[in-house]
Amino acid sequence: MATLRVDSLRKEFDNGRIVAVNDLSLDVADGEFVTVVGPSGCGKSTTLRMLAGLEQPTDGKIFIDGEDITDVHARSRDVAMVFQNYALYPHKTVRQNMAFGLRMSTDLSSDQREEKVRETAAMMDIEELLDDKPNALSGGQKQRVALGRAIVREPDVFLFDEPLSNLDAKLRTTMRTEIQRLQDELGTTSIYVTHDQEEAMTMGDRIAILDNGILQQVGSPKHVYQNPVNEFVGTFVGSPAMNMLDVSVSTGDSVCLTNGDRFAYSLDGPVAQAVADAEVDSARLGIRPEDVAVSREPAESDIRAVVEVVEPIGSDNYLYLDLGESFIARVAADIEPTRGDTVGVQFDESDIHLFDTYGFSILSEKETERSPVTA
């Protein structure tokens, strides 16, 4: 096990015309599992390849246990990487695939390598597959072999590059649980890259969100979800996505948010104070679908909205409402209005997110874990 530190990492392509990773800094504690998530092309796989030594950084440093490994060859780094496409040698058996890294990077004897392979195969429940070749295996079995090949080396750091994206939904859930079990058992420092925010939220001790090569926010999944530092994080994390509405801000004896002639929402307490201190006259109001309450009979103080679509998902219903912009409420399954009905909408002030015209959160006092965002 080891600590990992990334200091101002930058990666350029095409003579600097493309910046894939821009000034990324991140500290990973010994034994910590950090998930890295973001849209396609945000730089997450490029970052992982630099950590593995498969790409050379344009600038910045990488440290494992305080030792600068930025210029150390991939073969000499004590890291193991699990790839999206498994990267198994088709002409080798499972046993040979798992032993290959040991043979290349250690001075263990043949018997010692065999013992470690068998121990790891037992841990991964693939003992009966040791004499098979990859083309005889299912996708889940191939992924277990790929994981076993990484585990058998007992590296300082595990790197996972979207390892479950080629599996079906049920198998992804099973393998996700398996990886978490292994992480708890082995306690190896791990970086897990994924495009699937559910994986990122459920698996990581902390989650790091990237966009356009820039680290947007790092924190516990719960904190990032509840306290996004900017509009991108707020709308990217969570499904369905956070509702966003343009509002005008008026301050005086009270603070009021208005959306044209559709609604006026009065604020008080610490949220009102934060908005007043921000001295803005317009903002983007965010509210998560599960924080929206809907009444079939609108009260006088309710925001009124017309139901456009009712989408049952089993335990809940998604209500698509007309509020000028796309607006979704996630409600209990027994709340099932008819399309065209006018309903009452309420949400608690404590669940509101407000972002300025640059996309940064106005409610800074809620963000005690926030990390700086590079504009």
N, C-alpha and C positions, 0 to 999 in steps of 0.2 A: 504494500500500500504506500501511497505517496501523495504529497500535495502537488497541485498543478497551477502554474501562474502564467497568464498570457498578458504581455505588456505592450500596448500600442501596436498591435499586429495589423499589418497592411499588406494587401496583395493586389498587384496591378497586372493587367494583361494588355496585349497589343500596344506596347510602348507607352503605357500609362493612360491610354484612351478609355480603358475599362477598369474601374476600381471595384473589385469583387468584395473586398473586405477593407473597411476603413477605420483605423484607429481603435481596434477592439482590445479592451482590457477586461480580464476576468480572473478571479481567484477561486479555485476549487479546493475545498478542504479534503484532508485525508479521509478516504472512504465515502466521500459524498457522491451522490448520483445527480448529475445536472443534465436536464433536457434542454436542447436547443431547437427552437421552432421558428418558422417564418415562411412566407410565400416562396414559390419557386423562383430561383435566381437571387435569393437574398444573401447568399454567401455562406450558408451553414455547412454545406459539404466541402467547400473550399477551405473553410476554417479547420474542419476535421482532417483534411488531407495535409494541411500544414502541421498540425499537431502530430500526425503520423510520420512526417518526413517525406511524404510523397509530392509535396509542393514546397518550394523554397519561398519564404516570405520576402516581399519587397522591402519591408521595414518592420521593426519590432522584434521582440524577444519571446522565447518560450522557455519556461523553467519547470523542471520536475525535481521536487525536494530541494529547491534552491539552486540546482545545477543548470546552467545555461546549455540547452540542447538544440538551440536554433540551427546550428550548422552540423549537428550530428547526423550521420547517415541513418536512414530508416531502419536498416538491419541492426544498428547498434543502439537503438532506442528501446527501452524496456516498456513498450506499448504493444497491445494486440488490437487488431481492428476486425470488426465483423461487417461485411459488405452487404449491400442490398441484393446483389445477384449471387450471393453465397461464395463465389470465387473458389470453388472446389476444383481440384485437378481431376478431370474426367477419367484419365487412364489409371488413377491410383485408387486403391481401396479406401474405405473409411479409416481404417487403421493407419494407412500410409499418409493420408491427408492430415490426420490429427498429429502424427509424429513428425511431420515434415519440419514444422517450425522449431521443434526441439532439436532435431538433427542439425539444423542450420545455425541455431543461436546458442546452443549449449554444448558442453563436453560430456553429457551423460552417455553412459554405455547403452548398448542396444537393449539389454535387459531392463535397465532403469527407465528407458523411454517406454518400453512395452508396459511396465508396471504403471506408469503415470497415465498412459493412454487408457488402460483398462479401468483405472480408478475414475477417470473423468467420464468415460463411456458409461460407467455404472451410475454416476451422478446425473448424467443426461438421459438415462434410460435408453441407450442405443447399443448396449453390449452385443445384441444379436445381429447388429448391422456391420460389425467391424470388418467382415470379409466381403461386403458388398461394395459395388462402385456407385458413384453418384447417380448415374442414369437409371438405376434400379430403385431409387428412393423417391418418396413423395416430397412436396415442397416443405412440409413441416419437418420431415426427417432431415432434409438437407440443411435446414436452418439450425437444427439441433447439432448436427455435425460441425457446422461453421462456428457455433457457440462453443462447442467442445474443443475445437482446435485453438480457439483463443484462450479458453480457461486453462488448458493443459500447460500453457507456458507460465502460468502464475505471474502475469505482468504487473508492473506498477500501476498502469492505467489501461482501462478498456475504452475503446472508441467504437461506437455503434453508428453506422451510416444507413439510416432508414432500413433496418434489418427485417422488418415485418411487412413492408409495403407490397411484396409479391404474394402474400398469403390471403386466403379468403377471410371474411369478417370473423367467423367463429374461431378459426385457427389463430388469427391475430390476437384475439382475447386470451386464448389459452397460452400462447407463447409470451404474451405480455406479463401474465401472472408468473410464468416460469422464470422469466428474466428478473422480475422483482424478487422472487424466492432466492435465486442464485445470488443476487446482489446482497440480500440480507445475510446469506450464509457466508459469502466470500469477503464482503466488505471492501471490495476493490474500488478505487476511485474511478468513476465512469462518466463519460460524456456521450450522450445519446441524442443523435440528430434525427428529427422526424418532421414531416409536413402535417402530421395528424395531431391536432391540438388536444384531442382526448388522451392520446398516448402521453403527450408532454405533460398534461395536467395531472394524470393519475400516477405516473411513474416517478417523477422527479422530486428530489428533496427541494431543489430550486429549479426554476424555469428561466431561460434566457430567450428573449424575443429579438430577432433580427429583422431588419427591413433595409433593402438597398445597401447591404454591406455594413450597416450601422447598428450597433447594439442599442436597442430602445429601452429595455428595462430588464432587471434581474431581481428575483425575489422568490419567496415561497409561492406555489401555485395559488393558494388562497388569497395571499396579499395582492398579487398581480391582478387577479380576477376582480377583487373588490376595490382596488386602488390603482387603476391604470394611469400612467404618467402622461399619456397623450392619447389623442383620438385613435391613432392607428392601433395601439395596444388594446384600447377599449373595444373596438369593433372587430379586431382579429381574434381575440380570445373570448370564447363563449359561443354556444350554439343553441338556438338561433342567435344571430349577432345582435349586439346592443342597438337599440333604437336610437336614432339621431334626428333631432329637430332643430331648425334654426329659430332662435328666440332673440327678441330685443330685451335689453336689461334697463330698467328704470330704478333709480334710487332716490330716496327722500326719507319720509317718515318710515317707509318700509321698502323692501326690495321686491320687485315684481318681474316675472318673466312672461313675455307675451309672444304668441305665435300668430301674428296677423290678427284676424278677428275670430280665430278658432278657440283660443283659450288665454286666460291670464292666471298665472300661478304665483301666489305670494310666498315669500320665504321669510323665515325668522331664525333666531338663534345663530349658531356658529357658521352655518352655511351662508346665511344672509350677510354676516360680517365679512366672510372671505370674498364674497362677490363684490361687496361695497369697496373693500380694500383693493380689489383688482382694477377698479375704475374702468370698466368696460361698458360699452353701450350695446354690444351684441355678443352672442356666444352660440355655441352648439350644445344643446341639452341632450345628455345621454341617459337612457334608462333601460335596464335589462328586461327582457320579456317576462321573466319569472317574478320581477318586482312590480308588475302591472296588475292591479286588481280591477275586475270588470263586474259591473252590476247590470242586471237585465233592466232594472228600473232606475234610470239616472236620478240622482239626488241633485238638489239645487247647486251644490258646490262642485259637482262632478264635471269633468271634461266630457263633452259629448262626441261620440264617434259612430260612424256607420260601419257595420260589419260587411266586409267584402268577400271573405272566404273563411270557412271553418274547416280546419285540417285535423282530424282525429289521429293521434299517435299511440292510442292505447290508454296509458295511465293519465295522459293529459290531452288537452286540445290546444292547437295553435289558432288564435284568432287574428286574422289580417284585417286591420282597421284603417279606415280613411281618415288620416289626420294631415293631409297635404303631402306627406312623405310616407314611405313604407314604415308601417308601425305594427309590431306583432306583440300580442299578449299570450303568455303561456299560462293556461288556467286549468283547473280541475276538469276531469272528463264529464262531470255532470253539469258544467256550464256550457251549454250548446245552443247559442242563439241561432237564428235563421239569417241567411244572407239578406241584407237590406235593413235589418233591425238597427235601431239607434240604442246604444248602450252607454252606460256611465263608466268613465275611466278614472282611476285614482292611483297615485303612487306616493310613497312616503318621501319626505324631504331628505331623509338620511340615505336614500337609495339613489339620489340624483348625482350625475356626473356632469360637470360643466367644463367646456374647452374653449379657449380663446381662438381668435382668428388664425393663429399660427398652429393650432391643433394641440397646444399644451394645456394640461389640467389647471383650472383656476383654483380648485379646492386643495391647495398644497398642504394644508394642515392635516389632511387625511393620509398623506403619503410619507410616513416616517421611514419606510424602507426604500424609497425611490432612489434610483441611481441616475447620475447625470445622463442626459440625452444629447448627443452631438447633432446640431442642426446642419 
